[in-house]
């Protein structure tokens, strides 16, 4: 299996993961979907630990989308219960690992107990200087963008902002992810080839990596495979490389 030294300079600075496949993993084993989510929680623990050890600066996990509220009430309740359990049992380890926790999304929609546990975990880890773990909870990128536009529109209406001052940097500062670098690598598990309303603005130039491995089976070796794929690519950011011609297929964005 591929290996990388902990200090490898080409480890992605910001890794974002769409953690997909819990339900399919459970179904193949004749288990309820909730057991797939529980198994997926172990992958969260291992990947957080691995990213911290490998020198990743930011890890963003798509933990619960705005669309997930439409799932059966029993499943939603189980997901919130697993999140609560994670926050109760893992905060101490996050502190020990120097991980700083941050939640993004429509957090006010979460149950009050979950909000309180998240706030307590964020406070407990606030001074940590290692990996920044971002949990996207009740998150939808279109909603994020709408809220950013509303905030900017209100400032213009109030006269505190000029339309001419609106640029990419200003928009980025109104997003949930303000202050974070954009993802370098977006990983999706379980094989589906779609973005699912996740970080639409932020992944403009992210490298995409899709694996058929379901999230409950995704471990450090799978993460290293994704990093090896990332390291083998030439990131162009829309630029034509020296010696290449405009219009060459390999140079398209």
C-alpha positions, 0 to 999 in steps of 0.5 A: 500500500502507498505510504507517505512520511508524516511531514510530506510537503505534498499532503493536501492542506485541506481535505474534504470528504463526502462520507457515502455508503453507510446504508449500502454497507449495512444493506449488503450485510442484512443490517439496519441503516443505523448500523451502517452509520455506527460503523461509519463513526469508526472511520471518522475516528481513524481518518481524523487521527490519520489526517492529524498524523500526516500533517493535513491542516483542515479536514471537512466531513460532510456529516449531515446535509440539509436534505438529510432532514427528509429521511425517516424520523427514526434514522434522523434521530439515530444520526443525531444520537451518534453525533451526540455520542461522538461529541461526548466520547471523542472530545477528550481525544480531540484535545489530546490530539491537538485537534480544533473542532468547528461546526458549519451549517444551519446549526440552529436546526440541530436538537438543542442537546446537540447544539450544546454538545457541539458548542462545548466541544468547540470551546474545549478544543478552541486553543488546539493548534493541530488539525482543524476538524470541520463538521458540516452539519445541517449543511447545504452549499446552496443555502450557504450561498443564499445566506451569504448573498442576503448578508451582502444585500443587507449591507448594501441596503444599509449603506455600509457596503458599496456594490463596487466593493463586492468581489470574490474575497468579500463573498468568501468572507460571508461563507460558513468556511470564512477563514479556511483555505479552499479544499485541495482534495475532495474525496467521495466514498462508495463510488457515486459521481456527484458533488451532492450540494457540498462546498460548491464555491470552495471546491472550484479547483479541488482535485476530485477522488472517487473510490468504490470503498464504502465509508464504513470500510474507508481507512488510513490505507485508503486515505493514502491511496487518495493522497497518492492519486492527488500527488500524481496530478499536476494542478493548473488552477485554470492556467496553461502550462509552459510549452502547452498550447491554448485549446489542448484538451489536456489543458482545459479547465 
